[in-house]
Amino acid sequence: MASDFLEQSLNSLKGVGPKRAQQLAVLGLSSVSDLLWFFPRKYEDRRHLSKISDLIPGRASTVLATVADIERKRLPRPGLELVVATLIDETGEIAATWFNRRGLEYILKPGTRAALFGTASMRAGTLEMSNPEFEIADADQLPAQFARIIPIYPATAGLTNRWLRTLVSEALQEALPLVVETLPPHLTKKRKLPSLQEAIRAMHEPHDGREWKVARRRLAYEELLMLQVGMALRREKFKQHKTDIKINANGPVYQGFLKTLPFSLTGSQQGALAEIFSDLAAGQPMSRLLQGDVGSGKTLVAMGLAAAAADAQIQTAILAPTEVLADQLYGETKKRLAPLGVESVILKGGQSTSERAAALAAAESGEALVVVGTQALLEPTVRYKNLGVVVIDEQHRFGVSQRAAVIDRTPAPHLLMMSATPIPRTLTLCLFGDLDVSLLREKPAGRIKNETRVIDGKKMRTLLQFIVDEVKAGGKAYWVCPRVEGDESGEIASVEKRYAFVEKHLGKVGVGLIHGRMKSEEKENVLSRFRCGDIRMLVGTTVVEVGVDVPDASVIVIESPERFGLSQLHQLRGRVGRGGRRGVCVLLLTDASGETPARLQTMLDTDDGFAIAEADLQQRGTGELSGAAQHGVAEFLVADLQKDVALLEEAREDAKEWILKDRDLQDAPLFKGNLITHFGEMLGIG
C-alpha cells in the first residue's frame, strides 16, 4: 500500500544508516512522509550568472570560472587546514577558500571549469568567496542541477544541505506519486489550488518564485482550513446542546446591581451585556469571549451576569488562573453582590479543612450562588446544586482542556471567557473561532491616560526621588523585575537583588516583596498590606500583571523592559492610574545608552491595547505570544498569521460553508483523519 511506504522508517532509504537516522531524528524526521513535509527554510536563486568583475561584496552570486591554482595550507590551530583556489574568467580573478575539505585539490585541478555560488567579500584587496558551493561544469554551460533555485533546509550537526537535498530529491521521486489528495474538489476548484502532489514538489523544487508562492498558498490554506473546520465542528457540537436555563435582565438583583453602581456603564459594557442577554435567551448554552483593554471594565460585566443569574437562583462559577486573581475577584463579588443578598464563597489552596468544607457545602446546597476559585472549581469533588454560568477570567492562562470541561458538563452551562490582553483578530479567529466575541474598547469616564517614560540606570537617583515624592503625595509604587533570581552575567537585576537595593534606599516608605515562589498566604499578606498602606512600594515579578487592583497605585517601574512582550508591558502599565491619580510607567533599560529600542517606541506612541497586540504579533510572531502555543497555533508548518490574514478569512468562510453541506466531511476522509490527528484532542472532536 502507498501509505505503508510513506510511513516506512528513513532507514529504508539509500544512504541512511543508523548514524544518519539518528541525525535526522534530531530534525524531527523518522519516516518518508516526514521527509516530504520537511520544507526548506529559504531558497538560493543560482540561475543568474555573473562575471567576476561584476561581483558585489555582500551579495550572493553565481560565477563560472576556471581553476588557475589550488593549494592546501596548514593553519596554526591543530587539525585545521585551509584549501585556497584561485579562479579566473575573462574579467578577473577570485579566491575561493574551504576549511578541512579533504581531496578538494584532486577535484578542482588547475584548468577545471567550475560553477560556484557564494557571497563575495574583499579581504586585503582581494576578492574572495568563503566556503562556496560548487559543481564541475562542461565548457561554458552552467550545470542544470546547479543553475536553479536551490532549497536550503534546516540543518543539524553532521548533515550538510547538499546531502539533505539529495535525500529529499530521491524520496520525492519514489514517494510523491503515492501522496493522495486531501482537499475536496469543490475547494481546490473554488480557490484555484494546485494538487497536494504539485504543492509538495514545488515547495522542494520550485521552478520559479511564482510556482513556490502558489504551492505555499495551497499548503498554508489547508493548515488554516483544518483548524477552522475543527472550530466550526466544535461550535456546531456546542450548539446541539439545548438549555432551559433562563436568565434575563428583569430581576431585582440585576436591577439593584445597576442602581448601586456609583457610575454609568460605558457604551461598550452596555453593548456587551445586551449581547450576553441575547445569547441567554436563545435556548442554547452561551459561548462568548469578552475582550477588553486594560481598565475597560470586564469584571463589572461578569458581576452583572452573576447578578442576573442569582435572580433565577442559578449558580455562577468564576475561574481565575491564580489565587491572587481569585482573591481579587472574590473581593469584587462581595463588594458588588453581597449588599444585594447574594452569597459567595471562595475555594483555594491554603484554606483550613473547616473553611474548605464550609465552602463546598455552600456550593452543593445552593446557598452560595457565586463560587470563586481556580480551575479546581471544575473538578468532580466540587458539586453544585444548580450551576448554570461559568466565567473564565484571563482565559489565555488556561489550556483548551478547561473550555472542553465546561462544554462537556451536563447540563452545559453558559460560558463567558474574558481576556484583559487584547488579542489580534487573526489569533482570535484561530484560537476562538468557535466563540462569539464582544469587545470593550472604551474606558470609564474620568480615567486619566497613563504617562510612559523610558530611562536608563544613569537616572536611578532621580527615579528614586520621584518615587519618594509620589508616595508622600499619597501614591503607591510597583517595581517589576523579569526574574526572581539574577542571571550569570549579573546584567539582569533579580527581584531579590532589587528588593535589597530599594529597601536600602527607600525603606522608610515601606517596601514589600512578592513573587511566584512565595506561598499563597504570604503573597496575600503582602498584597493586603500594600492595599491598606502599610507597604507603599511593592517589588515583584509579573505576578502583579493581572488581578492586582490598587486604585491609589500611581507609579510602576519595569526593569529590563526589553525582556517583556509589548502586550505584557501594556498589562503591567495598566496596574497604575486606576483611581483618580495620574499613572506613570517607567521603563528602566538595562542598556545605558539612553536610546529607546524601536520596539518599545510603540509603548510611547499608543495606549490602545488592540494596536499594541497587533504590533506584538508582528514583532514576535505567534509562537511567543501568550496562549498561542498551547492552542496549537505555533505548530503550523507553513501558515504565518502575519502574512496570511486574507487566507485565514477564506479558510474561515469555506469551513462554515463546508460544515453546513457536509458535517461529516464525507467527501474528504483523509482531511478528516488529519484533522482528528492534529486537532481532535485539542478541540474535543473525533
C-alpha angles and dihedrals in degrees: 000000000000093000090054092062093044090054094046118119117262086243085080092066122090113264096018110115128164093282094048091045090054091050091049090050088061086063091050093256120136107137138044088250090056089056093054090054094044096105126193118263091217142344136238118214106215097165098099116078121213131194115238091244090056096054115122118209111247095024123104111236144168120234134181111211146149124250108244098174141352132188140170119230128195113224126213091251109087114253095012121118133175126212113204121190127183113212128187141190130178091281104048148304138279134192118230119197133194131180120226097347103153118209094010092127089062092054100041098045119170109278093030117133112225139176113221132190122192146103116286123223137175117244119177090338093308125114110236142178117203117213096340121183112245145181131192110255133206114232112307099336124104111233109260094230090050101044097066142081104294122208117227112205131201103268139202135199112295097019121094122205090238091059092045091051091052092049093048093045093053091046091051092055093055103029106035095074087057094058110110123213114257104187121078116250094244091063098043088050095045094049095034093236127169120239120274090251092052092047095051092047093049092049090058101033111020117180091207142349095270093056090051092050092051091049093047091049091054094050095042090049091054092050092050092043091052092056093042093050088049090051091048091051090048090050091050091048090053092047090056089068114093124204136194091193101128118199125164141164097249102084126108096243093054093044090047089051090056093046095050094054110109090217141034121265115252119250089253092053092049090049093049092050090049089053091048094051090047089055092047090056095051097086092240130090112273116243109184138153117213111202122187140163122245110297095007094127107253093150090057090056089052090050089052091052091049090049092053090047090051089057087062093043088246118145124235123206114202114199123199127184095229136030090238090061092041089056090049092051092045090054090051091049092052091047097049105030109025092073087057092055097259113142118215135181136190128222117199144135118280094041117134117250091253093049092051093045091051092050092048091049092050090052094047095047094046092239088121109060092182123046118187127192146098127299088292085086088080095055118112091245089069108076126189131198096214113356109180107150131049120187117192112196122202089011094187089070089063129071122235090259090077091056090049090050089057095046093048096053117109115257093025109234127218109270126213117179119191131200125190088184108077109230123215112250094247092054091045090056091048100042100032106022089131093059134076111237132222120187129208106198099156126082124215115276114267096028107141117224112250119242119229124204132181119211138156133227093274088076095052094116091052090047093052092050090049090054092049090051092049092050092048088052091056102269133123131218142215125204113196125195127186096232141040089214129028126256124249093260092056090224095114113066114227124220090247093050093045092047090055090049095048092043089054094051103029104024091123092067092055117259127206134189127219134170141147096265093064120098117261094249091050092052093046091049091053092047092048091052089048092051094048093045103249084117116040098178126046121196113195152121128269089294083103092055096102136015099022103116112178107158097200094052104117107167133050122180114198111195120209093006088178086077095058131075117247093246090052091050089051091051091050091047088055091064090080133057092036094131130040095297125095113254124224123196115197117197105203109201122216088210110078095207091101092226119130111235111240094242092055091054087081089066090056094045101052146012093198105121093202092055090047091050091053090050090049091053092050094048101040106022124222100293097071097040116107113267097004099103095048090055093052097248093121089059096074111126096198112002118094117193092208093056102029104056093123091045090052090053090051091049091049092050092047093046092055093048093045095051091050091055101034114015093172093051090231093163092057111039094161091052089050091050092051090047092054092044095051104030108010097100092040094051099034094240131126 
